[in-house]
Amino acid sequence: MACNSASAVAADKLKKRFPKIPIFEVISPAVIKAKSVTKNNKIGVIGTKATIQTDIYNIKISHIKKGYKIYNQACPLFVPLAEEGWINTKATKIIADDYLLALKKNRIDTLILGCTHYPLLRSLIQKSIGTNVTLVDPAENTAKAVKKYIKDNPKLNNKLIKGKKHDFYFSDISPNLNKLISNWLGQKIKPKLHIIQ
């Protein structure tokens, strides 16, 4: 589950409903990473309104261990800015500075990029929040968790290697999708629209 909002709302329910299927979501790996890198236990989380309203990162971190301060900030404009390719514009910088001001005032030392779009704005976010703040990209940590799972399950690993076929499904295809994919993967793919009824 690559989406933070979907992970926040549905991951635990899906894991209970399908106990035999390994389900990987982006929140738990990000929580583990953020806890391992913070030095002052002040962790910021930026995400969509849907993700932030669930307070999922605070719940998950507090469930594991008390004593952390979690500061949430919804950044809804980051998604359309990333999708439009406005990665390093003056307008995006002004918006980032505004969104991140409260987190800076709270002196966080770790910031979770709680939306799959936000790593596209990583360098701009880093400049705005300050180089003393460690950014946590949930996708990186989720990919490591999936890699470990595949390595620990050799039968599955052999099946995946033999196929070597990748299918990419999207719930929405924006006009700039192919450009974004090329930037991310360094290759062109044929996206498939998948609508869940």
C-alpha positions as CSV (number, residue, x, y, z in Angstrom):
1,M,0.0,0.0,0.0
2,A,2.0,2.9,-1.3
3,C,-0.4,5.6,-0.2
4,N,-0.2,7.1,3.3
5,S,-3.9,7.9,3.4
6,A,-4.9,4.4,2.3
7,S,-2.5,2.9,4.7
8,A,-3.8,5.0,7.6
9,V,-7.4,4.2,6.9
10,A,-7.3,0.6,5.7
11,A,-4.0,-1.2,6.3
12,D,-4.9,-2.7,9.8
13,K,-8.4,-3.8,8.5
14,L,-6.9,-5.4,5.4
15,K,-4.3,-7.3,7.5
16,K,-7.0,-8.7,9.7
17,R,-9.3,-9.6,6.8
18,F,-6.5,-11.2,4.7
19,P,-4.1,-12.7,7.3
20,K,-2.4,-15.1,4.9
21,I,-1.5,-12.3,2.4
22,P,1.6,-10.2,3.2
23,I,0.4,-6.6,3.2
24,F,3.1,-3.9,3.3
25,E,2.1,-0.3,4.1
26,V,4.2,2.8,4.3
27,I,3.5,4.0,7.9
28,S,5.1,1.3,10.1
29,P,8.5,1.4,8.3
30,A,8.5,5.2,8.5
31,V,7.8,5.1,12.2
32,I,10.6,2.7,12.9
33,K,13.1,4.8,10.8
34,A,12.0,8.1,12.4
35,K,12.4,6.7,15.9
36,S,15.9,5.4,15.1
37,V,17.1,8.8,13.8
38,T,15.5,11.4,16.1
39,K,17.8,12.7,18.8
40,N,15.4,15.1,20.6
41,N,12.3,12.9,20.2
42,K,10.5,15.7,18.3
43,I,9.1,14.3,15.1
44,G,7.2,16.2,12.4
45,V,4.8,14.6,10.0
46,I,3.6,16.3,6.8
47,G,0.9,14.7,4.7
48,T,-2.5,15.1,3.1
49,K,-5.4,16.3,5.1
50,A,-6.8,12.7,5.1
51,T,-3.6,11.3,6.6
52,I,-3.1,14.0,9.1
53,Q,-6.7,13.8,10.4
54,T,-6.2,10.1,11.3
55,D,-3.3,11.1,13.6
56,I,-1.9,7.6,12.6
57,Y,1.8,8.5,13.0
58,N,1.2,9.7,16.6
59,I,-0.9,6.6,17.3
60,K,1.7,4.2,15.9
61,I,4.7,5.9,17.6
62,S,3.0,6.3,21.0
63,H,1.8,2.6,20.8
64,I,5.4,1.5,20.5
65,K,6.9,3.9,23.1
66,K,5.9,7.0,25.0
67,G,7.9,10.1,25.3
68,Y,7.9,11.3,21.7
69,K,6.3,14.6,20.6
70,I,4.6,14.4,17.2
71,Y,3.8,17.5,15.3
72,N,1.4,17.1,12.3
73,Q,1.0,19.5,9.4
74,A,-1.3,19.0,6.5
75,C,0.3,20.2,3.2
76,P,-2.5,19.6,0.6
77,L,-1.0,21.9,-2.1
78,F,2.2,19.8,-2.3
79,V,0.4,17.1,-4.3
80,P,-0.8,19.2,-7.2
81,L,2.5,21.1,-7.2
82,A,4.4,17.8,-7.5
83,E,2.0,16.5,-10.2
84,E,2.5,19.7,-12.2
85,G,6.2,19.4,-12.0
86,W,6.6,22.6,-10.0
87,I,9.4,21.0,-8.1
88,N,11.6,24.0,-7.5
89,T,9.6,27.2,-8.2
90,K,9.4,30.4,-6.2
91,A,5.7,29.7,-5.6
92,T,6.4,26.2,-4.2
93,K,9.1,27.6,-2.0
94,I,6.8,30.2,-0.5
95,I,4.1,27.5,0.2
96,A,6.7,25.2,1.7
97,D,8.1,27.9,4.0
98,D,4.5,28.7,5.2
99,Y,3.6,25.0,5.8
100,L,6.8,24.2,7.6
101,L,7.1,27.3,9.8
102,A,5.2,25.8,12.8
103,L,7.3,22.6,12.6
104,K,10.5,24.7,12.6
105,K,9.2,26.7,15.7
106,N,8.7,23.4,17.5
107,R,12.3,22.5,16.8
108,I,11.7,19.1,15.3
109,D,14.8,17.2,14.3
110,T,13.1,14.5,12.1
111,L,10.4,15.0,9.4
112,I,8.4,12.2,7.9
113,L,7.3,12.9,4.3
114,G,3.9,11.4,4.8
115,C,2.7,11.3,1.2
116,T,4.2,9.5,-1.8
117,H,4.3,12.8,-3.8
118,Y,6.4,14.7,-1.2
119,P,9.8,13.1,-2.0
120,L,9.6,14.8,-5.4
121,L,9.9,18.0,-3.4
122,R,12.5,16.7,-1.1
123,S,15.3,19.1,-1.8
124,L,13.0,22.1,-1.5
125,I,11.5,20.8,1.7
126,Q,15.0,20.2,3.1
127,K,16.0,23.8,2.3
128,S,12.9,25.1,3.9
129,I,12.9,23.0,7.1
130,G,16.7,23.2,7.5
131,T,19.7,20.9,7.0
132,N,19.7,19.9,10.7
133,V,16.4,18.1,10.2
134,T,16.5,14.5,9.0
135,L,13.9,13.7,6.3
136,V,12.3,10.2,6.4
137,D,10.9,8.9,3.1
138,P,8.4,6.1,3.9
139,A,8.8,4.6,0.4
140,E,12.5,3.9,1.0
141,N,11.9,2.1,4.2
142,T,8.9,0.2,2.8
143,A,11.0,-1.0,-0.1
144,K,13.7,-2.3,2.3
145,A,11.0,-4.2,4.2
146,V,9.6,-5.7,1.0
147,K,13.2,-6.6,-0.1
148,K,13.9,-8.3,3.2
149,Y,10.6,-10.2,3.1
150,I,11.4,-11.5,-0.4
151,K,15.0,-12.4,0.6
152,D,13.6,-14.3,3.7
153,N,11.1,-16.2,1.5
154,P,13.2,-17.9,-1.3
155,K,10.3,-19.7,-3.0
156,L,8.6,-16.3,-3.5
157,N,11.9,-14.8,-4.6
158,N,12.3,-17.5,-7.3
159,K,8.8,-16.8,-8.7
160,L,9.5,-13.1,-8.9
161,I,12.8,-13.5,-10.6
162,K,11.4,-15.9,-13.3
163,G,8.6,-13.6,-14.2
164,K,10.5,-10.3,-14.5
165,K,7.3,-8.6,-15.6
166,H,6.1,-5.4,-14.0
167,D,2.6,-4.0,-14.1
168,F,1.9,-0.5,-13.0
169,Y,-1.6,0.4,-11.9
170,F,-3.0,3.8,-11.1
171,S,-6.2,5.1,-9.6
172,D,-5.8,8.3,-11.4
173,I,-3.7,9.3,-14.5
174,S,-2.6,12.9,-14.6
175,P,-1.4,14.7,-17.7
176,N,2.2,14.8,-16.4
177,L,2.3,11.2,-15.2
178,N,4.7,9.9,-17.9
179,K,7.1,12.8,-17.2
180,L,6.9,12.0,-13.4
181,I,7.5,8.3,-14.1
182,S,10.5,9.0,-16.3
183,N,11.9,11.2,-13.5
184,W,11.3,8.5,-10.9
185,L,12.2,5.3,-12.7
186,G,14.4,6.6,-15.5
187,Q,12.3,4.7,-18.0
188,K,9.0,5.0,-19.8
189,I,6.1,2.7,-18.9
190,K,2.6,2.1,-20.0
191,P,0.4,3.0,-17.1
192,K,-2.9,1.1,-16.6
193,L,-5.9,2.8,-15.0
194,H,-7.5,0.6,-12.4
195,I,-10.9,1.7,-11.1
196,I,-12.3,-0.1,-8.1
197,Q,-16.0,-0.4,-8.2
